[in-house]
Amino acid sequence: MKSQYKPIKGIGTGRGRPAAIRVRLYEGPDHLLLVYSAGYTEDYKRVFYRDIRYAIARKDRGQVWQGILSGCCILAACLLFLMPVPWMVTAILWLIISLPFLFHFAGNLFLGPTCRIYLNTDVQTVELPVPRRLGRLPKLVAFLNTKISPEQPKVEQAVT
């Protein structure tokens, strides 16, 4: 049996609150399907295309906090230089320990600011855990505008 749901290209999956919850976003024939999975359980939420009025994105400080955390880990790895061992051994250890944090720091800067995205309908406001970066919001809005009916006003994006 073929499923009627397809993952949305370019949007991806995300983490809910708490972080142990994985959230996936699927497109259905007349609605978005949010699947919240935590271990052995799954919860589903539908948002019908005909009810969506607008998408709003609020910048948050996730990028800053991720940068601070990875920077602190890199600085903590610099404490290796205080060890009484040869310089070459210390440099190799420092690279091994700090390289993942350096990549995370650079990737975090490259991906841009983080945000929280909300879909407003006539009845509710739903927080979408995906996409997490502000640069992916236009893809989501373009996708939603292709799915809504022609007589319905286009979904607009607002960044606050």
Wavefront OBJ file of the C-alpha trace (Angstrom):
o trace
v 0.000 0.000 0.000
v 1.456 3.326 -1.042
v 1.443 6.153 1.495
v -0.275 9.394 0.604
v 2.280 11.390 2.598
v 5.594 12.631 1.249
v 8.353 14.476 3.119
v 8.724 18.099 2.060
v 11.940 18.677 0.114
v 14.382 21.174 1.595
v 12.644 21.398 4.965
v 14.054 18.404 6.838
v 13.357 17.111 10.313
v 13.802 18.784 13.645
v 13.738 18.406 17.384
v 10.806 19.416 19.492
v 10.671 20.393 23.117
v 12.055 18.484 24.980
v 14.945 17.647 22.658
v 14.223 13.896 22.834
v 11.207 14.391 20.559
v 11.836 14.114 16.816
v 9.480 16.016 14.529
v 8.914 15.362 10.836
v 6.793 17.396 8.448
v 4.906 15.679 5.611
v 2.690 16.941 2.837
v -0.696 15.325 2.489
v -3.337 15.758 -0.198
v -5.099 18.623 1.628
v -3.079 19.157 4.812
v 0.344 19.255 6.452
v 1.052 16.389 8.811
v 3.345 16.936 11.796
v 4.616 13.685 13.299
v 6.028 13.937 16.829
v 7.889 10.756 17.772
v 9.437 9.957 21.129
v 10.690 6.429 21.474
v 7.811 4.064 20.817
v 5.028 6.619 20.639
v 3.976 8.997 17.895
v 1.577 11.924 17.959
v 0.081 13.442 14.841
v -1.184 16.922 14.125
v -2.866 18.079 10.926
v -2.912 21.614 9.588
v -5.210 21.997 6.602
v -3.955 24.147 3.724
v -7.300 25.929 3.402
v -7.030 27.221 6.992
v -3.493 28.670 6.841
v -3.432 32.462 6.920
v 0.233 33.314 7.347
v 3.614 32.088 8.530
v 5.537 34.115 11.059
v 9.161 33.643 12.022
v 10.642 34.967 15.233
v 14.379 35.187 15.515
v 15.768 33.547 18.608
v 19.208 33.386 20.167
v 19.932 29.774 19.231
v 22.790 30.664 16.895
v 24.421 32.837 19.543
v 24.124 30.195 22.272
v 25.444 27.454 19.997
v 28.399 29.673 19.108
v 29.093 30.446 22.769
v 28.923 26.772 23.700
v 31.250 25.597 20.938
v 33.605 28.530 21.622
v 33.776 27.587 25.307
v 34.593 23.997 24.371
v 37.392 25.212 22.091
v 38.754 27.422 24.880
v 38.564 24.513 27.328
v 40.603 22.450 24.883
v 43.225 25.221 24.980
v 43.903 24.208 28.586
v 45.828 21.286 27.116
v 48.668 23.680 26.393
v 49.201 24.023 30.147
v 50.076 20.333 30.444
v 53.776 19.510 30.930
v 54.104 17.414 27.744
v 55.911 18.108 24.470
v 54.380 20.785 22.281
v 53.708 18.448 19.349
v 51.689 16.016 21.481
v 49.676 18.884 22.929
v 48.944 20.304 19.463
v 47.781 16.936 18.140
v 45.554 16.375 21.182
v 44.152 19.879 20.848
v 43.282 19.291 17.180
v 41.612 15.958 17.943
v 39.514 17.422 20.745
v 38.662 20.815 19.282
v 38.186 19.977 15.580
v 34.523 18.876 15.937
v 33.757 22.079 17.851
v 35.545 24.180 15.227
v 33.443 22.571 12.478
v 30.270 23.127 14.487
v 31.201 26.767 15.116
v 31.914 27.404 11.416
v 28.777 25.555 10.280
v 26.667 27.488 12.748
v 27.964 30.777 11.342
v 27.452 29.585 7.772
v 23.835 28.429 8.251
v 22.654 31.783 9.551
v 20.296 32.894 12.298
v 17.938 30.500 14.020
v 14.255 31.155 14.389
v 10.941 29.740 15.511
v 8.300 29.426 12.833
v 4.571 29.581 13.513
v 1.689 28.871 11.160
v -1.415 30.871 11.943
v -4.784 29.408 11.041
v -8.320 30.554 11.763
v -8.425 28.384 14.863
v -4.886 28.005 16.207
v -1.259 28.963 15.961
v 1.019 25.967 15.429
v 4.753 26.087 16.060
v 6.697 24.239 13.388
v 9.926 22.750 14.727
v 11.284 22.641 11.188
v 12.917 24.525 9.551
v 15.055 25.992 12.326
v 17.044 28.443 10.204
v 15.686 31.700 8.847
v 17.090 31.021 5.375
v 14.718 28.075 4.851
v 11.558 30.053 5.561
v 11.117 31.180 1.905
v 11.116 27.506 0.821
v 8.335 26.740 3.282
v 6.281 29.769 2.207
v 6.752 28.905 -1.487
v 5.643 25.325 -0.789
v 2.556 26.503 1.098
v 1.643 28.948 -1.685
v 1.690 26.104 -4.222
v -0.684 24.062 -2.044
v -3.348 26.591 -1.150
v -6.332 27.225 -3.394
v -6.205 30.084 -5.944
v -9.061 32.043 -4.331
v -7.346 31.935 -0.935
v -4.920 34.811 -0.198
v -1.262 33.891 -0.533
v 0.681 32.927 2.567
v 2.993 35.744 3.576
v 6.072 35.568 5.692
v 6.677 37.985 8.503
v 9.930 38.117 10.446
v 9.883 39.713 13.874
l 1 2 3 4 5 6 7 8 9 10 11 12 13 14 15 16 17 18 19 20 21 22 23 24 25 26 27 28 29 30 31 32 33 34 35 36 37 38 39 40 41 42 43 44 45 46 47 48 49 50 51 52 53 54 55 56 57 58 59 60 61 62 63 64 65 66 67 68 69 70 71 72 73 74 75 76 77 78 79 80 81 82 83 84 85 86 87 88 89 90 91 92 93 94 95 96 97 98 99 100 101 102 103 104 105 106 107 108 109 110 111 112 113 114 115 116 117 118 119 120 121 122 123 124 125 126 127 128 129 130 131 132 133 134 135 136 137 138 139 140 141 142 143 144 145 146 147 148 149 150 151 152 153 154 155 156 157 158 159 160
